[in-house]
Amino acid sequence: MRSLTPSAEKICAIAVEQFAELGYDASSLNDIAAAAGMRKPSLYAHFAGKDDLFQLVYARALHAEHEYLEACFAEQVPTGELPGQRFAERLNARYQASAHLRFMLRTAFFPPSELRPVICAGFEAYLARLGELFAQALRTFAPGLEEGQQRLYGDAYLGIVDSLNVELIYAGAEAFERRLAALWWMFGMSLAKL
């Protein structure tokens, strides 16, 4: 990732909030520049245009969420906690607190058509890493599980996370909590039998 001036950092911090809230099409470089205390022409000293700013902010959001994934799965697992449980249970709070996650999910679900390949590749890499981290946790939890079953549980876990992301984007926190409780109850019962 390229290094940024303090002004460019400020622009990125404002842009991630606007892109998370309004999406690509409704976000305005004029509004972003004004919120950064500059005029739009000054913004071009830091970024070639909206696509350049959007792609950089997306790359930074992916980086922040990859770091969160790594930290979440690296924490000591208390006795009785199931693989991936901590990440799933914290997803709503993370969504509320992290403009990077809100932006990343909104963009992955509604990518600007001209940037779709870049957006999809980044999000797929994020999901792949989540799957790898879950698989590592599952192997620790159930070391004798055969490879086919590991893949099955991994796909189910990613399906749960996808479903929870949809609830966050479309329905809100209350629906998220209901969906989490139902899905985790079923998935947890299955994992507990291993």
Backbone as JSON, one array per atom type, in Angstrom:
{
  "sequence": "MRSLTPSAEKICAIAVEQFAELGYDASSLNDIAAAAGMRKPSLYAHFAGKDDLFQLVYARALHAEHEYLEACFAEQVPTGELPGQRFAERLNARYQASAHLRFMLRTAFFPPSELRPVICAGFEAYLARLGELFAQALRTFAPGLEEGQQRLYGDAYLGIVDSLNVELIYAGAEAFERRLAALWWMFGMSLAKL",
  "N": [[0.84, -1.18, 0.0], [0.49, 2.2, -0.79], [2.31, 4.97, 0.63], [0.94, 7.72, 2.43], [0.32, 11.25, 2.52], [-0.34, 13.41, 5.36], [-2.66, 14.91, 4.71], [-3.81, 13.36, 2.67], [-4.33, 11.05, 4.13], [-6.32, 12.04, 5.83], [-8.3, 12.61, 3.95], [-8.85, 9.99, 3.07], [-9.9, 8.88, 5.44], [-12.26, 10.3, 5.71], [-13.48, 9.66, 3.29], [-13.9, 6.86, 3.48], [-15.96, 6.7, 5.32], [-18.0, 8.09, 3.95], [-18.25, 6.55, 1.58], [-19.02, 4.14, 2.74], [-21.49, 4.8, 3.79], [-22.95, 5.97, 1.64], [-22.26, 4.69, -0.71], [-20.61, 4.12, -3.9], [-21.65, 5.55, -6.19], [-23.32, 7.61, -5.12], [-21.62, 9.06, -3.53], [-19.7, 12.01, -3.27], [-16.97, 13.72, -4.65], [-16.69, 16.42, -4.21], [-18.06, 16.77, -1.76], [-16.48, 15.16, -0.11], [-14.0, 16.47, -0.27], [-14.72, 18.97, 0.81], [-15.43, 18.23, 3.44], [-12.92, 17.54, 4.28], [-11.79, 19.94, 4.5], [-10.92, 21.32, 2.25], [-10.78, 22.37, -1.22], [-12.26, 20.83, -4.11], [-10.37, 20.73, -6.37], [-7.94, 20.61, -4.95], [-7.97, 18.1, -3.89], [-7.27, 16.53, -6.03], [-4.55, 16.73, -6.07], [-3.73, 14.68, -4.54], [-5.06, 12.38, -5.33], [-5.9, 10.69, -8.35], [-8.49, 10.67, -9.2], [-11.97, 9.84, -8.62], [-12.2, 7.03, -8.87], [-9.58, 6.21, -8.28], [-9.29, 7.1, -5.61], [-11.39, 5.62, -4.43], [-10.57, 2.94, -4.91], [-8.17, 2.88, -3.45], [-9.11, 3.38, -0.84], [-10.73, 1.14, -0.56], [-8.78, -0.91, -0.67], [-7.43, -0.31, 1.69], [-9.48, -0.76, 3.52], [-9.88, -3.51, 3.19], [-7.38, -4.37, 4.11], [-7.49, -3.54, 6.81], [-9.62, -5.14, 7.73], [-8.65, -7.68, 7.24], [-6.57, -7.69, 9.11], [-8.1, -7.57, 11.44], [-9.45, -10.04, 11.3], [-7.27, -11.82, 11.56], [-6.37, -11.14, 14.15], [-8.62, -11.75, 15.68], [-8.92, -14.54, 15.38], [-6.51, -15.31, 16.41], [-6.57, -14.99, 19.12], [-6.56, -16.38, 22.42], [-8.42, -19.31, 22.88], [-11.16, -19.81, 24.88], [-12.12, -22.54, 27.06], [-14.66, -24.59, 25.85], [-15.5, -22.89, 23.85], [-16.42, -22.77, 20.47], [-14.98, -23.44, 17.19], [-14.5, -20.52, 15.28], [-16.57, -19.2, 16.56], [-16.17, -16.86, 18.11], [-15.55, -14.87, 16.19], [-17.96, -14.81, 14.69], [-19.83, -14.08, 16.67], [-18.95, -11.54, 17.34], [-19.32, -10.04, 15.09], [-21.49, -8.25, 14.57], [-21.02, -6.12, 16.4], [-18.54, -5.32, 15.44], [-19.26, -4.46, 12.89], [-20.86, -2.24, 13.5], [-18.94, -0.58, 14.65], [-16.85, -0.31, 12.81], [-16.09, 1.49, 10.05], [-14.64, 0.6, 7.96], [-15.37, -2.14, 7.67], [-18.14, -1.85, 7.15], [-18.01, -0.43, 4.73], [-16.51, -2.23, 3.14], [-18.26, -4.47, 2.99], [-20.61, -3.33, 1.88], [-19.58, -2.52, -0.57], [-18.73, -4.95, -1.65], [-21.17, -6.23, -2.0], [-22.52, -4.46, -3.65], [-20.86, -3.62, -6.02], [-19.22, -1.03, -7.9], [-19.75, -1.17, -11.36], [-17.58, -0.88, -13.18], [-15.43, -1.39, -11.57], [-15.76, -3.9, -10.63], [-14.22, -6.4, -11.05], [-11.85, -5.94, -9.52], [-12.89, -5.41, -6.98], [-14.33, -7.78, -6.41], [-12.26, -9.68, -6.47], [-10.7, -8.87, -4.28], [-12.54, -9.18, -2.14], [-13.12, -11.91, -2.31], [-10.6, -12.93, -1.65], [-10.49, -12.13, 0.99], [-12.6, -13.66, 2.09], [-11.56, -16.19, 1.56], [-9.34, -16.2, 3.25], [-10.64, -16.04, 5.72], [-11.91, -18.52, 5.65], [-9.63, -20.21, 5.72], [-8.6, -19.59, 8.27], [-10.71, -20.44, 9.88], [-10.61, -23.17, 9.24], [-8.13, -23.9, 10.33], [-8.67, -23.49, 13.06], [-10.69, -25.36, 13.36], [-9.31, -27.76, 12.87], [-7.7, -27.84, 15.14], [-9.66, -28.06, 17.08], [-10.99, -30.44, 16.37], [-9.05, -32.73, 15.71], [-9.0, -35.22, 14.36], [-10.75, -35.13, 12.24], [-11.87, -35.89, 9.01], [-10.68, -34.81, 5.77], [-12.69, -34.17, 3.84], [-14.93, -33.69, 5.44], [-13.97, -31.51, 6.87], [-13.86, -29.57, 4.83], [-16.59, -29.41, 4.29], [-17.63, -28.41, 6.74], [-16.24, -25.99, 6.73], [-17.31, -24.69, 4.45], [-19.96, -24.48, 5.32], [-19.62, -22.78, 7.51], [-18.7, -20.42, 6.24], [-21.01, -19.9, 4.81], [-22.74, -19.28, 6.89], [-21.55, -16.93, 7.87], [-21.83, -15.34, 5.56], [-24.64, -15.15, 5.49], [-25.09, -13.77, 7.87], [-23.81, -11.37, 7.26], [-25.52, -10.41, 5.26], [-27.81, -9.92, 6.79], [-26.85, -7.81, 8.38], [-26.47, -5.8, 6.47], [-29.01, -5.5, 5.23], [-31.1, -5.81, 7.14], [-30.47, -5.15, 9.8], [-29.33, -4.84, 13.28], [-30.98, -6.25, 15.16], [-32.26, -8.29, 13.67], [-29.97, -9.54, 12.82], [-28.98, -10.61, 15.27], [-30.98, -12.46, 15.89], [-30.77, -14.22, 13.7], [-28.12, -15.05, 14.02], [-28.32, -16.42, 16.51], [-30.02, -18.55, 15.83], [-28.7, -19.86, 13.66], [-26.19, -20.37, 14.79], [-26.86, -22.02, 16.89], [-27.72, -24.35, 15.58], [-25.39, -24.99, 14.05], [-23.48, -25.07, 16.06], [-24.42, -27.26, 17.6], [-23.87, -29.32, 15.83], [-21.06, -29.11, 15.58], [-20.33, -29.6, 18.23], [-20.69, -32.3, 18.47], [-18.49, -33.45, 17.41]],
  "CA": [[0.0, 0.0, 0.0], [1.32, 3.41, -0.91], [2.31, 5.85, 1.8], [0.12, 8.9, 2.18], [0.55, 12.47, 3.28], [-1.41, 13.6, 6.35], [-3.89, 15.36, 4.04], [-4.39, 12.21, 1.98], [-4.88, 10.2, 5.2], [-7.58, 12.67, 6.25], [-9.26, 12.39, 2.86], [-9.24, 8.57, 3.12], [-10.74, 8.66, 6.62], [-13.58, 10.87, 5.4], [-14.03, 8.92, 2.16], [-14.4, 5.53, 3.88], [-17.28, 6.92, 5.95], [-18.98, 8.45, 2.91], [-18.48, 5.39, 0.71], [-19.76, 3.14, 3.53], [-22.87, 5.27, 3.98], [-23.65, 6.35, 0.42], [-21.85, 3.91, -1.87], [-19.76, 4.78, -4.89], [-22.36, 6.49, -7.05], [-23.87, 8.77, -4.41], [-20.55, 9.81, -2.86], [-19.25, 13.13, -4.08], [-15.64, 14.24, -4.34], [-16.88, 17.77, -3.64], [-18.4, 16.62, -0.35], [-15.32, 14.61, 0.59], [-13.02, 17.55, -0.18], [-15.23, 19.98, 1.76], [-15.31, 17.67, 4.79], [-11.49, 17.53, 4.59], [-11.36, 21.33, 4.63], [-10.23, 21.76, 1.03], [-11.63, 22.39, -2.41], [-12.1, 19.63, -4.94], [-9.11, 20.68, -7.11], [-6.84, 20.23, -4.06], [-8.05, 16.65, -3.72], [-6.57, 15.93, -7.16], [-3.12, 16.69, -5.79], [-3.48, 13.44, -3.82], [-5.71, 11.25, -6.01], [-6.15, 10.94, -9.77], [-9.93, 10.82, -9.38], [-12.83, 9.08, -7.72], [-11.83, 5.61, -8.92], [-8.31, 6.06, -7.57], [-9.59, 7.22, -4.17], [-12.23, 4.49, -4.05], [-9.76, 1.72, -4.88], [-7.23, 2.95, -2.32], [-9.89, 3.22, 0.39], [-11.13, -0.27, -0.51], [-7.59, -1.69, -0.3], [-7.18, -0.05, 3.12], [-10.54, -1.44, 4.27], [-9.54, -4.94, 3.16], [-6.23, -4.56, 5.0], [-7.96, -3.42, 8.2], [-10.46, -6.28, 8.08], [-7.75, -8.85, 7.33], [-5.89, -7.61, 10.42], [-9.09, -7.93, 12.45], [-9.62, -11.5, 11.21], [-6.08, -12.46, 12.14], [-6.36, -10.9, 15.6], [-9.76, -12.46, 16.29], [-8.65, -15.98, 15.4], [-5.26, -15.56, 17.14], [-6.82, -14.9, 20.56], [-6.69, -17.64, 23.16], [-9.79, -19.81, 22.85], [-11.57, -20.37, 26.17], [-12.72, -23.87, 27.05], [-16.08, -24.6, 25.48], [-15.78, -22.06, 22.67], [-16.33, -23.53, 19.23], [-14.22, -22.76, 16.15], [-15.19, -19.45, 14.58], [-17.65, -18.63, 17.35], [-15.84, -15.49, 18.52], [-15.7, -13.97, 15.04], [-19.39, -14.69, 14.38], [-20.52, -13.35, 17.74], [-18.48, -10.15, 17.37], [-19.5, -9.43, 13.78], [-22.4, -7.11, 14.67], [-20.31, -5.01, 17.06], [-17.51, -4.86, 14.51], [-19.94, -3.74, 11.82], [-21.27, -0.94, 14.03], [-17.78, 0.23, 15.01], [-15.84, -0.21, 11.75], [-16.48, 1.98, 8.73], [-13.96, -0.26, 6.98], [-16.2, -3.32, 7.42], [-19.37, -1.43, 6.48], [-17.64, -0.09, 3.36], [-16.12, -3.45, 2.43], [-19.44, -5.29, 2.7], [-21.48, -2.62, 0.92], [-18.92, -2.53, -1.87], [-18.74, -6.32, -2.16], [-22.54, -6.57, -2.41], [-22.94, -3.52, -4.7], [-19.64, -3.01, -6.56], [-19.36, -0.26, -9.14], [-19.55, -2.14, -12.45], [-16.26, -0.76, -13.79], [-14.42, -1.86, -10.61], [-16.2, -5.21, -10.14], [-13.16, -7.42, -10.93], [-10.95, -5.61, -8.4], [-13.66, -5.54, -5.74], [-14.62, -9.19, -6.18], [-11.0, -10.38, -6.15], [-10.33, -8.52, -2.9], [-13.48, -9.77, -1.19], [-12.91, -13.36, -2.34], [-9.38, -13.2, -0.89], [-10.88, -11.97, 2.4], [-13.38, -14.86, 2.46], [-10.65, -17.33, 1.54], [-8.55, -16.17, 4.49], [-11.55, -16.41, 6.8], [-12.05, -19.98, 5.56], [-8.38, -20.82, 6.18], [-8.51, -19.43, 9.72], [-11.69, -21.36, 10.46], [-10.11, -24.54, 9.06], [-7.08, -24.1, 11.34], [-9.33, -23.62, 14.36], [-11.42, -26.63, 13.34], [-8.33, -28.84, 13.02], [-7.31, -27.85, 16.55], [-10.84, -28.5, 17.83], [-11.31, -31.84, 16.01], [-7.89, -33.12, 14.91], [-9.19, -36.44, 13.58], [-11.79, -34.92, 11.23], [-11.37, -36.13, 7.67], [-10.58, -33.62, 4.94], [-13.99, -33.86, 3.23], [-15.79, -33.08, 6.47], [-13.41, -30.19, 7.15], [-14.33, -28.68, 3.77], [-18.03, -29.24, 4.49], [-17.81, -27.47, 7.85], [-15.74, -24.69, 6.28], [-18.32, -24.08, 3.58], [-21.11, -24.13, 6.16], [-19.25, -21.6, 8.3], [-18.73, -19.25, 5.35], [-22.43, -19.63, 4.53], [-23.29, -18.6, 8.07], [-21.02, -15.57, 7.87], [-22.52, -14.63, 4.47], [-26.0, -14.88, 5.92], [-25.02, -12.71, 8.88], [-23.49, -10.12, 6.55], [-26.76, -9.96, 4.61], [-28.66, -9.34, 7.83], [-26.29, -6.52, 8.77], [-26.68, -4.82, 5.41], [-30.4, -5.29, 4.86], [-32.12, -5.89, 8.18], [-30.05, -4.5, 11.03], [-28.77, -5.57, 14.41], [-31.93, -7.18, 15.8], [-32.4, -9.45, 12.78], [-28.67, -10.22, 12.89], [-28.9, -11.39, 16.51], [-31.9, -13.61, 15.74], [-30.17, -15.15, 12.72], [-26.93, -15.62, 14.67], [-28.74, -17.38, 17.52], [-30.57, -19.75, 15.17], [-27.68, -20.57, 12.89], [-25.11, -20.87, 15.65], [-27.41, -23.14, 17.67], [-27.66, -25.55, 14.74], [-24.0, -25.27, 13.7], [-22.82, -25.43, 17.31], [-24.79, -28.63, 17.96], [-23.13, -30.21, 14.94], [-19.64, -29.08, 15.98], [-20.17, -30.19, 19.57], [-20.71, -33.76, 18.35], [-17.21, -33.94, 16.85]],
  "C": [[0.89, 1.24, 0.0], [1.23, 4.26, 0.35], [1.59, 7.15, 1.43], [0.56, 10.07, 3.03], [-0.54, 12.57, 4.35], [-2.73, 14.06, 5.72], [-4.58, 14.21, 3.32], [-4.98, 11.22, 2.98], [-6.24, 10.72, 5.65], [-8.67, 12.44, 5.2], [-9.76, 10.95, 2.88], [-10.18, 8.28, 4.29], [-12.16, 9.19, 6.38], [-14.26, 10.04, 4.3], [-14.58, 7.56, 2.58], [-15.77, 5.66, 4.53], [-18.34, 7.22, 4.89], [-19.29, 7.27, 2.0], [-19.27, 4.31, 1.45], [-21.22, 3.52, 3.63], [-23.62, 5.42, 2.66], [-23.34, 5.47, -0.79], [-21.05, 4.75, -2.85], [-20.5, 5.88, -5.63], [-22.83, 7.75, -6.33], [-22.81, 9.59, -3.67], [-19.99, 10.85, -3.82], [-17.85, 13.56, -3.66], [-15.71, 15.66, -3.77], [-17.15, 17.68, -2.14], [-17.22, 16.1, 0.47], [-14.27, 15.7, 0.78], [-13.46, 18.6, 0.84], [-15.09, 19.49, 3.2], [-13.85, 17.61, 5.24], [-10.93, 18.95, 4.71], [-10.59, 21.83, 3.42], [-11.25, 21.84, -0.11], [-11.31, 21.17, -3.27], [-10.8, 19.62, -5.74], [-7.91, 20.28, -6.25], [-6.81, 18.72, -3.82], [-7.27, 15.94, -4.84], [-5.05, 15.97, -7.01], [-2.73, 15.37, -5.13], [-4.01, 12.2, -4.55], [-6.05, 11.63, -7.44], [-7.63, 11.19, -10.04], [-10.68, 9.95, -8.4], [-12.46, 7.6, -7.7], [-10.55, 5.34, -8.14], [-8.54, 6.11, -6.06], [-10.38, 6.0, -3.69], [-11.41, 3.2, -3.92], [-8.77, 1.72, -3.73], [-7.96, 2.74, -1.0], [-10.35, 1.77, 0.53], [-9.95, -1.16, -0.11], [-7.28, -1.51, 1.19], [-8.23, -0.73, 3.99], [-10.27, -2.94, 4.32], [-8.39, -5.23, 4.12], [-6.67, -4.52, 6.46], [-8.77, -4.64, 8.61], [-9.67, -7.59, 8.07], [-7.03, -8.85, 8.67], [-6.85, -8.0, 11.54], [-9.32, -9.44, 12.47], [-8.47, -12.21, 11.92], [-6.08, -12.33, 13.66], [-7.46, -11.71, 16.29], [-9.46, -13.95, 16.42], [-7.36, -16.32, 16.16], [-5.45, -15.53, 18.66], [-6.94, -16.3, 21.17], [-8.15, -18.06, 23.2], [-10.15, -20.39, 24.22], [-12.19, -21.76, 26.01], [-14.21, -23.75, 26.73], [-16.42, -23.73, 24.29], [-15.53, -22.88, 21.42], [-15.54, -22.76, 18.17], [-15.07, -21.7, 15.44], [-16.27, -18.74, 15.37], [-17.38, -17.16, 17.69], [-16.05, -14.51, 17.37], [-17.18, -13.74, 14.73], [-20.12, -13.85, 15.42], [-20.13, -11.88, 17.79], [-18.78, -9.39, 16.09], [-20.41, -8.2, 13.83], [-21.71, -5.91, 15.3], [-19.23, -4.45, 16.14], [-18.13, -4.02, 13.4], [-20.34, -2.34, 12.29], [-20.08, -0.02, 14.23], [-16.83, 0.51, 13.84], [-16.42, 0.26, 10.42], [-15.82, 1.13, 7.65], [-14.81, -1.5, 6.66], [-17.49, -2.93, 6.7], [-19.11, -1.12, 5.0], [-17.31, -1.34, 2.55], [-17.34, -4.28, 2.05], [-20.36, -4.62, 1.69], [-20.89, -2.71, -0.48], [-18.92, -3.93, -2.48], [-20.13, -6.71, -2.67], [-23.01, -5.7, -3.57], [-21.71, -2.86, -5.34], [-19.95, -2.12, -7.77], [-18.97, -1.17, -10.31], [-18.14, -2.06, -13.03], [-15.14, -1.26, -12.86], [-14.73, -3.27, -10.09], [-15.07, -6.24, -10.05], [-12.23, -7.18, -9.74], [-11.65, -5.85, -7.07], [-13.89, -7.02, -5.42], [-13.36, -9.97, -5.82], [-10.58, -10.1, -4.71], [-11.23, -9.18, -1.88], [-13.33, -11.29, -1.15], [-11.65, -13.76, -1.57], [-9.66, -13.09, 0.62], [-11.64, -13.22, 2.88], [-12.49, -16.1, 2.49], [-9.81, -17.37, 2.82], [-9.41, -16.52, 5.69], [-11.74, -17.92, 6.82], [-10.81, -20.71, 6.05], [-8.28, -20.74, 7.71], [-9.51, -20.34, 10.44], [-11.18, -22.79, 10.38], [-9.01, -24.85, 10.08], [-7.7, -24.31, 12.72], [-10.08, -24.94, 14.45], [-10.47, -27.81, 13.52], [-7.84, -28.95, 14.47], [-8.44, -28.43, 17.4], [-11.13, -29.99, 17.61], [-10.19, -32.37, 15.12], [-8.1, -34.35, 14.03], [-10.21, -36.3, 12.45], [-11.2, -35.09, 9.83], [-11.51, -34.87, 6.81], [-11.92, -33.22, 4.31], [-14.93, -33.2, 4.22], [-15.28, -31.69, 6.85], [-13.9, -29.17, 6.12], [-15.82, -28.39, 3.94], [-18.31, -28.24, 5.61], [-17.33, -26.06, 7.47], [-16.73, -23.97, 5.39], [-19.55, -23.66, 4.37], [-20.82, -22.87, 6.97], [-19.27, -20.34, 7.43], [-20.16, -18.9, 4.96], [-23.1, -18.91, 5.68], [-22.83, -17.15, 8.09], [-21.67, -14.75, 6.75], [-23.93, -14.24, 4.87], [-26.03, -13.75, 6.96], [-24.69, -11.36, 8.25], [-24.73, -9.55, 5.87], [-27.69, -9.31, 5.63], [-28.15, -7.97, 8.26], [-26.6, -5.45, 7.74], [-28.15, -4.49, 5.22], [-31.37, -5.16, 6.02], [-31.72, -5.24, 9.5], [-29.68, -5.45, 12.15], [-29.72, -6.59, 15.02], [-32.1, -8.45, 14.97], [-31.09, -10.25, 12.77], [-28.61, -11.13, 14.11], [-29.8, -12.62, 16.46], [-31.3, -14.66, 14.82], [-28.95, -15.82, 13.33], [-27.33, -16.7, 15.66], [-29.23, -18.68, 16.86], [-29.49, -20.54, 14.45], [-26.59, -21.14, 13.78], [-25.59, -22.03, 16.51], [-27.3, -24.42, 16.84], [-26.21, -25.94, 14.43], [-23.23, -25.73, 14.94], [-23.15, -26.84, 17.75], [-24.02, -29.63, 17.1], [-21.65, -30.27, 15.32], [-19.41, -29.78, 17.31], [-20.15, -31.71, 19.52], [-19.39, -34.33, 17.82], [-16.3, -34.46, 17.95]]
}
